[in-house]
Amino acid sequence: MRLADLAQLVRAPAALSVPGDILAGAAAAGRPLSGPTLGVMGSSVCLYWSGMALNDYADATIDAVERPERPVPSGRVPRSTALAVAGALTAAGLGLAAASGGRRGLLAALPLTGVIWAYDLKLKSTPAGAAAMASARTLDVLAGALAAAGPGGTGRALLRGAAPAALVGAHTYTLSALSRHEISGAPARVPASTLAAATTTALATALPAVRTAIASARAGAAAPSPGRTAATQRYLGSRPTTRSAVTRAAVVGAGALAYLGTYGTAQLRALREPSGENVRRAVGAGILGFLPLQTALTARSGATVAAAALGVAHPLARRLARRVSPT
């Protein structure tokens, strides 16, 4: 088996969409970059790749008809090897989670692993498939929040990570709904509904940062005034400065616009002509669209430098996707 076949089996470039889940969750919990966070990123990438390999193992018969160019039906990767790769990557992912986060790391990784295997082996073709895939990405963001939690702060970290997890989960649900129609095309109502959901997701991501920037500009970062009460001064002191709030809003807005500009545009094309090819392109754009969405969510939590670095990965992922399909 060639390395290129293995890369295609696990959709290697698509894994660039995974660390941002962890980063968004960790930023929401207050510690975007730490040793445990980096370890959980590695764990999640391994689990993502394991899911891709397991998907090709489970779908070998279907792919022989619908996507015969895939590594398993084409004979480039034996089906048993795909299962072995999935098992090895699962073990690696769980091992990294335990090594980097101990029991807390496994608290996130074990449910995520269960959802991945259940989705690929049973749930994918059922009505629960889209919800299962959305729950996997939701758990991935929460894994990042747990990795950033301090001693005794598990509940608080999960609470802070809930909003970005829900938004990433909503995006994933739209992707799963579209992916059911990659071969035969979709009724126009499908890309219409997913486009509406994606637009709502972008607005829900960006508006809080915009409101904060406007409020900070109005309140100002003025020096303490004798006329202000102590309570008012504490309130103003707890808010981000006007410059930082505007910078944060700019990065969030850029991420949200990039998200809609790529994923939204692809869905609009599928809405106008809902062929299998256009739907498949929309799914590919949506997989890579995780990156700008994660960029916006990470910046919204205040980690603008980390968010900007994540945003740079989006054009890189798009270039790599021209060589190895993310779908």
N, C-alpha and C positions, 0 to 999 in steps of 0.2 A: 504494500500500500504506500503510495507516494504521499509526501507531506501536503501537496496541493489537494489531494483527495480528502485527507483528514480535515484540512481547513474548510473545504466545501461541506463536508459532513456536519461540522459543528457551526457553520456560518461564522467563521472567525471574526470578520470585521464587525458583525452585529454586536459582539461582546463589548464594543466601545460604548454601547448604550447602557451598560450595567453599572459601572462605578458611580455614575451620576445619581442613581437611586440612593446609594449609600451616602454619598456626599450631601444630597438634599435632606435626608433624614438626620444626619449628624449635625448639619448646620442648624436645622430647626431645634435640635437639642442643645445647641450652644458650643459644640466642639467639632468643627468641620474636619479638621485633620489631626489625627493622632495615630499611634501605633495600632491600637485595636481597630480603628476605622480602616486603615490600609489593609489589615489582615482580612477584615470582613469583605472588602472589595474583591480581594483575590478569591475568597470563598464563593462569593456570588457569581463571579465570572466562571469558575469551575462548574457550579450548579447550572448556570445558563447553558454552557456548552454540553453538559450532560443531557439536558432536556432536548437540545437539538439532535444529538446522536440518538437518543431514545425515540424521538419523534420519527426519525427515518427508519429505525428498526420496526416500530409499530405500524408505520404506513407503507411498508415495502410493497405489499400487494396493490394498494391504491396507486402508489407512485409509479408502478410498472406500467400503468395505463395512462395516468394523467401527467406524470413528470418523469419519463423514462431516462432523462439525462442526469438525474440525481445519482450520487455515488453508489447507493445500494442497488437499485434496479438495473443500473448500467453494468454491474458486476465489478466495478473498481474497488468497492469495499464490501466484503462479505457481510451478510446480515448479522451473523454471530459476532463479528468484529465490532459492528455498531453497538450491539448490546454490551460487549465487554468495555468499549470506550465509555459508554454511559455509566457503567458501574464504577469504573476507575475514577472518572471525574467526579462522581457523586462522593466517593470515599475521600478524594482529595479536598472537595469542598467542605465536607463535614470536619475533616481533620484540621483544615485551616481555621474554621470557625471555632473549634475547641481550643486550638493553640493560641488564637488571638483574643478570644473573649471568654474562654472557660465555659461555665454553665450558662452564662448569659448569652454567649455566642451560639450555643446549641439551642437555646430557647427560641432563637429566631430561625436558625438553619434547619432544624428538624421539621417544623411545620412547612417551611418552604419546599424542602425536599419531598415531603409527602404530597403536596399539591402538584409539583412538577410531574412526579411519576403517575399520580392519579389522572392528571390531564392527558398525558401522552398515551397511557395504556387503556383508559376507559372513557374519560369525560369529554374528550375533544369533539367527538361527533354528536354529542348530546346537547339538549338545550342548556345544560349547565356549563358547557365548555367555555363560553366567553367570560362568565363570572369566575370560573376557576382560574383562567389566565389572568384576569384582573386582580384576583386575590394574591396570586404569586408576586406580581409587581408591587402590590400594596405591602406585602410582608417584607419585600426586599427593602423598601424605604424604611419601614419600621426597624429592620435589622440595623440600618445605619444609626437610627435614633438610639437604639439599645447600646450600640458600640460606643456612643458618645456619652452615655449616662454615667454620672458619678456614683459613688457608693450610696446605696439606698435611694437612688433617684430613678429607678426603673419606671415607675408609674408616671412620673413627671415627664420623662423623656418620651414615653409612648404618647402621652397627651400632646406634647409639642409636635411630635412627628405625624400626628393624625391628619392634619390638613394637607401637607404635601403628599402623604401616602394616598389620600383619597383622590387627589387630582391626577397623580400618576396612574392610579387604578382606573379612573374614568377614561383617560387616554387609551389605556390598554384594552378596555372594553370595546372602544370604537374600532381598534385594530382587529380584534378577534371577530367582531361582527363583519368587517370587510373581508377578512381572510377566508371566510366560508365561500366566497364567490370569486376566488382568484382564477379558477379554470373556466367556468361557464359564463361568467359575467353576473351582474347583479341587477335587480330591479332598481329603478332610479330612486325609489324611496330610501334605499339603504345608504348610498353615499350622501343623500340629502340629510338624513338623520345624523350620520356620523360627522358630517361637516358642521351641523348645528351644535353637536356636542363638543367638537373640538374648539369651535369659536367660544362657547361658554367656558370651557376649560382655560383658554387663553385669557379671557377677561377676568375670571375668578383668580387667576394667578397674578395678573398685573395690577388690578385695581387697588388692592390694599397698599402696595408700595406707592402708587400714585397719590392716593389719599393721604398717606403719611407725609410725602414730600410737600403737598399743598398745605397741610396743617402746619408743618415745620416752617414753611416760608411765611405763613401768616403770623405764627407766634414769634418767629425770629429767634436768632441766637444772641439776643441782646445781653449786655452785662446786667447784673442784678440791679434792680431799681428799688429805691427806698419805698416806693408806693406799692410794691408787690407784697402780698402776704407770704408767709413761709410756705404754706401749702402750694400756692401758685408757683413759687420758685422751685420747689421740689418737683412739681409736675413738668415744668419746662426743662429742668435738669435731667429728667428721665427720658426725654425725647431725643432722637438723633439730631445732630446739628443740621442746619439747612443744607450745607454743602454735601454732607454724607447722605442725607435723605434723597437729595436730587441725584447724586451719583448712583445710589442704590436703585432708584426708580428708573434711571436711564438704562442700567444693565438689565433690570427686569423687563423693561419695555422692549429692549433689543431682542432678548430671548423669546419673548412672546410673539413678536413680529416675525422672527425667523421661523418659529414653530408654525405659525399660520402661513407664512410665505412659502414653505416647502410642503408640509402635510396638507394644509388647506387648499393650496393650488392644485395638488395632485387629486384631491377629492373632488374639487370643482371640475376638473377634466373628466373624472369618472362619472360625475353627475351628468355632464353633457353627453358623454358617450360611454355608458356603463359596460364596456366590453371586459372580457377576462384580462386582457393585457393592461388596460387602464386601471382596473381594480388592483391588479398585482403591483403596478407601479405605485399606487396609493398606499398599499400595505408596506412596500419597501421604504417609501418616504416617511411613513408613520413610525417604522422601527427606528430609523435615523432621527426622527422628530423627537424621540425621547431626550436627545442631547440639548437642544435649545430650551425645551420645557424644564429640564433639570437645572439648566443654567439660570433660568428665571426664578425657579423656586429656591435655589441656593442663595442667589443674590437677595431675594426677598427676606431671607433670614439674617442678612447682614454680612455674609461672607462674599463680598463682591470680588475680591481678588481670586479666590478659588473658583467662583462662578465664571469669571472671565477666562481663566485657564481651561475650564470645561467647555466653554463656548468655542474655543479654538479647535477642539477635537471634532466639531461637527463637519466642517469642510473636509477634514482628513478622512472621516468615516465615509463621506459621500464619494470621495475619490476611490477609496478601497472597495466600496460596494460595486464599483464598475468592473472590478476584477473578480470578486467573489460575491454572489448574490446574498443579500441578507434574508431572503425568504425561502 
